[in-house]
């Protein structure tokens, strides 16, 4: 029998489940703890508890009886909300000379977020700055902590064209690290490796929404024409049956003929005409898939104060608003002559953050305070439509080499530096917007930020980390949001 080289009090990871998102969570924990240890950390089911070890017990109360026991003893708060987690560090109740770290998720996603919280905000503070034996000693001497958190914004993610995702695994991994849970990808034609991509995203707790055009970009079509609406509907139904119905998607997203500033078309409001098209088309889609989740990407520039004309919209369709004022909807963060709270807006009379928040609250409320309110924040990185836009056929998404990614990133480095500088100055404005919106709206909130063609898979940018931390809990102080966003965990490969 080989000699045990490292005669130390070892750690043991005890999990409840090692499937799907839970497996990702346990793996992320193991990566972090293993980086501190000279020996291989034993990672086993909860039934194999070794009382002589320092213990890291993770899972859900429903799948890990050790966590249930800790909660019943009052050592661990019980997570109370979907995506939520509780975390405790203390002396092990099975051996007071050993340390215990416990992370319990309300669900598998909550477990992942709890472990990401440990990795991002506790280990860097108490352990990572040290080295070698000092590092291991610090882990064993973690202060007693009891933490319970859940996200205030239910759906947090990224919107992008699919063909500018260069490495889908790294892209999804970085989203999961930031505790994001939704990605919306727009395609001319869906990638042929969609099943693999969707399965990978689901294993990281990320819902996948695929977007495609319902007449968008075809300026020769007229929403006021019944014949044109019929043509759009027939095309959408055919494309859904052919390209999307067989995929394990969590929903679809579309845009139609609303990306302009004309509030009326042939004497009728753009809002009412778009509503008619969407209802006619959605009714047919829902016959095919009655549980289909549908997001309607709608540009406020052509709606403005006519949003009540959208009241007849099918209740199963969620409006995902764009261009609804200044920060956080605006592409550009260049300071306006009116002051730092103002930015370029496509809606007349809605420029400042306070005006934008007031308008968003009206948009959120008119369909009922319990309905989902979705929107696409901007201000990071987007396609250069003059040089980079490409219509494409079926393709393989996210399998490009690292060297080409690095070359492309160098082209965007200066842009990201400007964007990060702007968000360091203006993120309190955005945080204030999210606080006000969350306080006013009881229903679910979905925010998928436009972060496209910025090589996110190569490096998380501080401004995107600020966005993610703000969505997780806009109720935190601006100082705490900034501190969390600058965690070294977000910037390591």
C-alpha positions as CSV (number, residue, x, y, z in Angstrom):
1,X,0.0,0.0,0.0
2,X,1.4,3.4,-0.9
3,X,2.4,5.8,1.8
4,X,0.1,8.8,2.5
5,X,2.3,11.8,1.7
6,X,0.2,14.7,3.1
7,X,-0.5,13.9,6.7
8,X,-3.1,16.6,7.2
9,X,-6.7,17.0,8.3
10,X,-8.2,16.6,4.8
11,X,-11.4,17.9,3.4
12,X,-14.3,15.9,2.1
13,X,-17.1,17.1,-0.3
14,X,-20.4,15.5,0.4
15,X,-23.1,16.0,-2.3
16,X,-26.8,15.2,-2.6
17,X,-27.0,14.8,-6.4
18,X,-24.4,14.7,-9.2
19,X,-26.7,15.2,-12.2
20,X,-27.4,18.2,-14.4
21,X,-27.0,21.6,-12.8
22,X,-26.1,20.0,-9.5
23,X,-23.2,18.3,-11.1
24,X,-22.0,21.6,-12.4
25,X,-22.3,23.1,-9.0
26,X,-20.3,20.4,-7.3
27,X,-17.6,20.6,-10.0
28,X,-17.3,24.3,-9.6
29,X,-16.8,23.8,-5.8
30,X,-14.3,21.1,-6.3
31,X,-12.2,23.3,-8.7
32,X,-12.0,26.0,-6.2
33,X,-11.2,23.9,-3.1
34,X,-8.7,21.7,-5.1
35,X,-6.7,24.8,-6.0
36,X,-5.8,25.2,-2.3
37,X,-4.8,21.5,-1.6
38,X,-1.8,19.4,-2.4
39,X,-3.9,16.2,-2.3
40,X,-6.9,15.0,-4.2
41,X,-10.1,16.1,-2.5
42,X,-12.5,13.2,-1.9
43,X,-15.9,14.0,-3.4
44,X,-18.6,11.5,-2.5
45,X,-22.4,11.1,-1.8
46,X,-23.7,12.3,1.6
47,X,-24.0,8.7,2.9
48,X,-20.2,8.4,3.0
49,X,-19.7,11.0,5.7
50,X,-16.3,10.8,7.4
51,X,-16.5,12.6,10.7
52,X,-12.7,12.9,10.9
53,X,-12.6,15.2,7.9
54,X,-13.3,18.9,7.4
55,X,-16.6,18.8,5.6
56,X,-18.1,20.7,2.7
57,X,-21.7,19.5,2.4
58,X,-23.7,20.7,-0.6
59,X,-27.0,20.0,-2.3
60,X,-30.7,20.6,-1.7
61,X,-32.5,19.8,1.5
62,X,-34.6,17.3,-0.5
63,X,-31.5,15.3,-1.8
64,X,-28.9,15.7,0.9
65,X,-30.1,14.4,4.4
66,X,-27.1,16.0,6.0
67,X,-28.3,19.4,5.0
68,X,-31.7,18.6,6.4
69,X,-30.1,17.6,9.7
70,X,-28.1,20.8,9.8
71,X,-31.3,22.9,9.2
72,X,-33.2,21.0,11.9
73,X,-30.4,21.7,14.3
74,X,-30.6,25.4,13.5
75,X,-27.1,25.5,12.0
76,X,-28.2,26.3,8.5
77,X,-31.0,28.6,7.3
78,X,-33.5,26.9,5.0
79,X,-33.6,28.6,1.6
80,X,-37.1,29.9,0.9
81,X,-37.3,31.1,-2.7
82,X,-36.6,29.6,-6.2
83,X,-33.0,30.1,-7.2
84,X,-32.1,31.0,-3.6
85,X,-29.5,29.5,-1.4
86,X,-28.3,29.4,2.2
87,X,-24.7,29.1,3.3
88,X,-23.1,28.4,6.7
89,X,-19.6,28.0,8.0
90,X,-19.0,26.7,11.6
91,X,-17.5,23.9,13.6
92,X,-18.6,20.5,12.4
93,X,-21.5,19.2,14.7
94,X,-20.0,15.6,14.1
95,X,-16.5,16.7,15.3
96,X,-16.0,20.1,16.8
97,X,-12.3,20.0,15.9
98,X,-13.2,20.0,12.2
99,X,-14.6,22.8,10.0
100,X,-17.9,22.7,8.2
101,X,-19.0,24.5,5.1
102,X,-22.6,23.9,4.1
103,X,-24.3,25.2,0.9
104,X,-28.0,24.4,0.4
105,X,-30.0,25.4,-2.7
106,X,-33.8,25.8,-2.8
107,X,-33.3,24.1,-6.2
108,X,-30.3,23.0,-8.3
109,X,-29.9,26.5,-9.7
110,X,-29.9,27.9,-6.1
111,X,-27.1,25.4,-5.2
112,X,-25.0,26.6,-8.2
113,X,-25.5,30.2,-7.2
114,X,-24.6,29.5,-3.6
115,X,-21.4,27.8,-4.6
116,X,-20.6,30.7,-7.0
117,X,-21.2,33.1,-4.1
118,X,-18.7,31.1,-2.0
119,X,-16.2,31.1,-4.9
120,X,-16.6,34.7,-5.8
121,X,-17.2,36.5,-2.5
122,X,-16.0,34.4,0.4
123,X,-12.9,32.4,-0.6
124,X,-11.3,35.5,-2.3
125,X,-11.8,37.5,0.9
126,X,-10.7,35.0,3.5
127,X,-8.5,32.4,1.7
128,X,-7.2,33.2,-1.8
129,X,-4.8,36.1,-1.0
130,X,-2.7,33.6,1.0
131,X,-0.5,30.8,-0.3
132,X,0.4,27.2,0.6
133,X,-0.1,26.1,4.2
134,X,-1.4,29.6,5.2
135,X,-4.1,29.3,2.6
136,X,-5.2,25.9,3.9
137,X,-5.1,27.1,7.5
138,X,-7.3,30.1,6.6
139,X,-9.8,27.8,5.0
140,X,-10.0,25.8,8.3
141,X,-10.4,29.0,10.2
142,X,-13.2,30.6,8.2
143,X,-15.3,32.8,10.5
144,X,-18.7,31.5,11.4
145,X,-21.1,32.8,8.8
146,X,-24.8,32.4,8.0
147,X,-25.9,33.7,4.6
148,X,-29.2,33.5,2.8
149,X,-29.8,35.1,-0.6
150,X,-32.0,34.9,-3.7
151,X,-32.1,37.0,-6.9
152,X,-34.3,40.1,-7.0
153,X,-34.5,40.0,-10.8
154,X,-35.8,36.6,-11.8
155,X,-34.3,36.2,-15.3
156,X,-30.8,37.6,-15.9
157,X,-28.9,37.1,-19.1
158,X,-27.5,38.1,-22.4
159,X,-29.0,38.8,-25.9
160,X,-26.8,38.3,-29.0
161,X,-26.7,37.2,-32.6
162,X,-25.7,33.6,-32.5
163,X,-23.0,33.7,-35.2
164,X,-20.9,36.0,-33.0
165,X,-20.7,33.5,-30.2
166,X,-17.2,32.1,-30.9
167,X,-16.9,29.5,-28.1
168,X,-20.3,28.5,-26.7
169,X,-18.9,26.5,-23.8
170,X,-16.8,29.4,-22.5
171,X,-19.6,31.8,-23.2
172,X,-22.1,29.8,-21.1
173,X,-19.6,29.0,-18.4
174,X,-18.9,32.7,-17.9
175,X,-22.7,33.4,-17.8
176,X,-23.1,30.7,-15.1
177,X,-20.2,32.2,-13.1
178,X,-22.1,35.5,-13.1
179,X,-25.2,33.7,-12.0
180,X,-27.1,34.5,-15.2
181,X,-29.9,32.2,-16.2
182,X,-31.2,33.1,-19.7
183,X,-29.6,33.6,-23.1
184,X,-31.5,34.9,-26.2
185,X,-29.8,34.2,-29.5
186,X,-31.0,35.5,-32.9
187,X,-30.3,33.4,-36.0
188,X,-31.0,33.8,-39.7
189,X,-30.9,30.0,-39.6
190,X,-30.4,27.9,-36.4
191,X,-27.0,26.3,-35.9
192,X,-26.8,22.6,-36.7
193,X,-25.2,21.9,-33.3
194,X,-28.2,23.4,-31.4
195,X,-29.0,20.2,-29.5
196,X,-25.4,20.2,-28.0
197,X,-25.5,23.9,-27.2
198,X,-28.9,23.7,-25.6
199,X,-27.9,20.7,-23.5
200,X,-24.7,22.4,-22.3
201,X,-26.6,25.6,-21.4
202,X,-29.2,23.6,-19.5
203,X,-26.5,21.9,-17.5
204,X,-25.4,25.3,-16.3
205,X,-28.9,26.4,-15.4
206,X,-29.4,28.7,-18.4
207,X,-32.6,28.8,-20.3
208,X,-32.2,29.1,-24.1
209,X,-34.5,31.3,-26.2
210,X,-34.0,31.4,-30.0
211,X,-35.0,34.4,-32.0
212,X,-36.0,34.8,-35.6
213,X,-37.8,37.3,-37.8
214,X,-41.5,37.8,-38.1
215,X,-41.1,40.2,-41.0
216,X,-38.3,42.1,-39.3
217,X,-36.0,43.6,-41.9
218,X,-38.4,43.3,-44.8
219,X,-39.3,46.9,-45.2
220,X,-41.5,46.2,-48.3
221,X,-44.1,44.5,-46.0
222,X,-46.9,46.6,-44.5
223,X,-48.4,45.7,-41.1
224,X,-51.7,47.4,-42.2
225,X,-52.0,44.9,-45.1
226,X,-54.0,41.7,-44.2
227,X,-52.3,40.0,-47.1
228,X,-48.8,40.8,-45.7
229,X,-49.8,39.8,-42.2
230,X,-50.9,36.4,-43.7
231,X,-47.6,36.0,-45.5
232,X,-45.7,36.7,-42.4
233,X,-47.8,34.2,-40.4
234,X,-47.4,31.5,-42.9
235,X,-43.7,32.0,-43.0
236,X,-43.4,31.9,-39.2
237,X,-45.4,28.7,-38.9
238,X,-43.4,27.0,-41.6
239,X,-40.1,28.0,-40.1
240,X,-41.2,27.0,-36.6
241,X,-42.3,23.6,-37.7
242,X,-39.1,23.1,-39.7
243,X,-36.4,24.7,-37.6
244,X,-37.5,25.0,-34.0
245,X,-40.3,22.7,-32.9
246,X,-38.0,19.7,-32.5
247,X,-35.5,21.5,-30.3
248,X,-35.5,21.4,-26.5
249,X,-35.8,25.2,-26.3
250,X,-37.2,27.1,-23.4
251,X,-39.0,29.6,-25.7
252,X,-38.8,31.7,-28.9
253,X,-38.2,35.4,-29.4
254,X,-39.1,37.5,-32.4
255,X,-39.2,41.0,-33.8
256,X,-41.5,42.3,-36.5
257,X,-41.9,45.6,-38.3
258,X,-41.5,48.0,-35.3
259,X,-37.9,49.2,-35.5
260,X,-38.7,52.7,-36.7
261,X,-40.1,55.9,-35.3
262,X,-43.5,55.9,-37.0
263,X,-46.3,55.7,-34.4
264,X,-49.0,55.2,-37.1
265,X,-49.3,53.3,-40.4
266,X,-52.1,54.2,-42.7
267,X,-54.1,55.8,-39.9
268,X,-53.7,53.0,-37.4
269,X,-51.2,52.8,-34.6
270,X,-48.2,50.6,-35.1
271,X,-49.0,49.1,-31.7
272,X,-52.5,48.0,-32.7
273,X,-51.2,46.6,-36.0
274,X,-48.3,44.7,-34.4
275,X,-50.7,43.3,-31.8
276,X,-53.0,42.0,-34.5
277,X,-50.1,40.3,-36.4
278,X,-48.8,38.8,-33.2
279,X,-52.1,37.5,-32.0
280,X,-52.9,35.9,-35.4
281,X,-49.5,34.2,-35.6
282,X,-49.3,33.2,-31.9
283,X,-52.7,31.5,-32.1
284,X,-51.4,29.2,-34.8
285,X,-48.1,28.5,-32.9
286,X,-49.9,27.7,-29.7
287,X,-52.0,25.1,-31.5
288,X,-48.7,23.3,-32.4
289,X,-47.2,23.8,-28.9
290,X,-49.7,25.0,-26.3
291,X,-47.0,25.6,-23.6
292,X,-44.7,27.6,-25.9
293,X,-43.1,30.6,-24.2
294,X,-43.0,33.6,-26.6
295,X,-41.1,36.8,-26.3
296,X,-42.1,39.7,-28.5
297,X,-39.1,42.0,-29.1
298,X,-40.8,45.4,-29.4
299,X,-39.2,48.8,-30.1
300,X,-40.7,51.6,-28.0
301,X,-39.6,54.1,-30.6
302,X,-42.7,53.2,-32.7
303,X,-45.0,52.7,-29.7
304,X,-44.3,55.6,-27.3
305,X,-47.6,56.4,-25.5
306,X,-49.7,54.0,-27.6
307,X,-48.8,51.0,-25.5
308,X,-52.4,50.5,-24.3
309,X,-53.2,49.5,-27.9
310,X,-51.3,46.3,-26.9
311,X,-53.8,45.3,-24.2
312,X,-55.5,42.7,-26.4
313,X,-52.1,40.9,-26.8
314,X,-52.3,37.2,-26.1
315,X,-51.5,36.7,-22.4
316,X,-48.9,33.9,-23.2
317,X,-46.8,36.5,-25.2
318,X,-44.3,38.5,-23.1
319,X,-43.2,41.8,-24.5
320,X,-39.4,42.3,-24.4
321,X,-39.0,46.1,-24.7
322,X,-36.1,47.8,-26.5
323,X,-35.2,51.5,-27.0
324,X,-37.5,52.7,-24.2
325,X,-35.5,55.7,-23.2
326,X,-32.1,56.5,-21.8
327,X,-30.0,54.4,-19.4
328,X,-30.3,51.3,-19.4
329,X,-31.8,51.1,-22.9
330,X,-29.4,53.3,-24.8
331,X,-26.6,51.9,-27.0
332,X,-24.3,54.9,-26.2
333,X,-23.2,56.1,-22.8
334,X,-21.6,59.2,-24.1
335,X,-22.6,62.0,-21.8
336,X,-25.3,64.4,-22.9
337,X,-25.0,68.1,-22.6
338,X,-28.0,67.8,-20.2
339,X,-25.8,66.0,-17.7
340,X,-24.5,62.5,-16.7
341,X,-28.0,61.1,-16.1
342,X,-29.0,61.7,-19.7
343,X,-28.1,59.6,-22.7
344,X,-29.3,59.1,-26.3
345,X,-33.0,58.2,-26.3
346,X,-35.3,57.1,-29.1
347,X,-38.5,58.1,-27.2
348,X,-39.3,61.8,-27.1
349,X,-39.6,63.1,-23.6
350,X,-37.9,60.1,-22.1
351,X,-34.2,60.9,-21.7
352,X,-33.1,61.0,-18.1
353,X,-32.9,57.9,-15.9
354,X,-35.8,59.1,-13.8
355,X,-37.9,59.7,-16.9
356,X,-36.9,56.3,-18.2
357,X,-37.8,54.6,-15.0
358,X,-41.2,56.3,-14.9
359,X,-41.9,55.2,-18.5
360,X,-40.7,51.6,-17.8
361,X,-43.0,51.4,-14.8
362,X,-45.9,52.4,-17.0
363,X,-44.9,49.8,-19.6
364,X,-44.6,47.2,-16.8
365,X,-48.0,48.0,-15.2
366,X,-50.4,48.4,-18.2
367,X,-50.8,44.6,-18.6
368,X,-51.1,44.0,-14.9
369,X,-48.7,44.2,-12.0
370,X,-48.4,40.4,-11.9
371,X,-47.3,39.9,-15.5
372,X,-43.7,39.4,-16.6
373,X,-41.9,42.6,-17.6
374,X,-39.0,41.9,-20.0
375,X,-36.5,44.3,-21.7
376,X,-33.1,44.4,-23.4
377,X,-30.6,46.7,-21.6
378,X,-27.8,48.0,-23.8
379,X,-24.6,50.0,-23.5
380,X,-21.9,47.3,-23.9
381,X,-20.9,45.9,-27.2
382,X,-22.9,45.2,-30.4
383,X,-22.4,44.3,-34.0
384,X,-21.0,46.8,-36.4
385,X,-23.8,46.8,-38.9
386,X,-21.7,48.5,-41.5
387,X,-18.8,46.0,-41.5
388,X,-19.7,42.8,-39.6
389,X,-23.4,42.0,-40.2
390,X,-23.8,38.8,-42.1
391,X,-26.9,36.9,-43.3
392,X,-26.1,33.2,-43.1
393,X,-27.5,29.7,-43.7
394,X,-27.2,26.8,-41.3
395,X,-23.9,26.8,-39.5
396,X,-21.9,25.5,-36.5
397,X,-22.0,27.9,-33.6
398,X,-19.3,28.6,-31.1
399,X,-16.6,26.3,-32.2
400,X,-13.9,28.8,-33.4
401,X,-10.3,28.7,-32.4
402,X,-8.8,30.7,-29.5
403,X,-6.2,32.4,-31.7
404,X,-8.9,34.0,-33.9
405,X,-10.8,35.0,-30.7
406,X,-7.7,36.8,-29.4
407,X,-7.2,38.6,-32.7
408,X,-10.8,39.8,-32.7
409,X,-10.6,40.8,-29.1
410,X,-7.7,43.1,-29.8
411,X,-9.9,45.0,-32.3
412,X,-12.4,45.6,-29.4
413,X,-10.0,46.3,-26.6
414,X,-10.2,50.1,-26.9
415,X,-14.0,50.0,-27.1
416,X,-14.2,47.9,-24.0
417,X,-11.9,50.3,-22.1
418,X,-14.2,53.2,-23.0
419,X,-17.3,51.2,-22.1
420,X,-15.9,50.1,-18.7
421,X,-14.9,53.6,-17.9
422,X,-18.4,54.9,-18.7
423,X,-20.1,52.2,-16.6
424,X,-17.8,52.8,-13.6
425,X,-19.1,56.3,-13.7
426,X,-22.8,55.6,-14.5
427,X,-23.6,52.2,-12.9
428,X,-25.2,53.9,-9.9
429,X,-27.7,55.4,-12.3
430,X,-28.6,51.9,-13.7
431,X,-28.7,50.4,-10.2
432,X,-31.2,53.1,-9.2
433,X,-33.3,52.3,-12.2
434,X,-33.5,48.6,-11.2
435,X,-34.2,49.4,-7.6
436,X,-37.1,51.6,-8.6
437,X,-38.5,49.1,-11.1
438,X,-38.2,46.2,-8.7
439,X,-40.0,48.1,-6.0
440,X,-42.9,49.0,-8.3
441,X,-43.4,45.7,-10.1
442,X,-44.7,42.5,-8.4
443,X,-44.4,40.2,-11.4
444,X,-41.3,38.5,-12.8
445,X,-38.7,40.8,-14.4
446,X,-36.5,39.6,-17.3
447,X,-33.4,41.6,-18.3
448,X,-31.2,40.2,-21.1
449,X,-28.4,42.7,-21.9
450,X,-27.1,43.2,-25.4
451,X,-23.6,41.9,-25.1
452,X,-22.7,40.7,-28.6
453,X,-19.5,40.3,-30.6
454,X,-17.4,41.5,-27.6
455,X,-15.6,38.2,-27.0
456,X,-17.4,37.7,-23.7
457,X,-16.2,34.1,-23.8
458,X,-12.6,35.2,-23.7
459,X,-13.0,37.7,-20.8
460,X,-15.7,38.9,-18.5
461,X,-15.6,42.7,-18.6
462,X,-16.1,44.7,-15.4
463,X,-19.1,46.5,-16.8
464,X,-20.8,43.2,-17.6
465,X,-20.0,41.9,-14.0
466,X,-21.5,45.2,-12.7
467,X,-24.7,44.4,-14.7
468,X,-24.9,40.9,-13.4
469,X,-24.4,41.9,-9.8
470,X,-26.9,44.7,-10.1
471,X,-29.5,42.2,-11.5
472,X,-28.8,39.7,-8.7
473,X,-29.6,42.3,-6.0
474,X,-30.1,46.0,-7.0
475,X,-31.0,46.5,-3.3
476,X,-27.4,46.4,-2.3
477,X,-25.5,49.6,-1.9
478,X,-23.6,50.9,-4.9
479,X,-20.4,50.3,-3.0
480,X,-21.2,46.6,-2.4
481,X,-22.3,46.1,-6.0
482,X,-18.9,47.4,-7.1
483,X,-17.0,45.3,-4.7
484,X,-18.8,42.2,-5.8
485,X,-18.3,42.9,-9.4
486,X,-14.6,43.2,-9.0
487,X,-14.2,39.7,-7.5
488,X,-11.1,38.1,-8.9
489,X,-13.1,34.9,-9.5
490,X,-14.8,36.6,-12.5
491,X,-11.5,37.4,-14.2
492,X,-9.6,34.1,-13.9
493,X,-9.8,31.7,-16.8
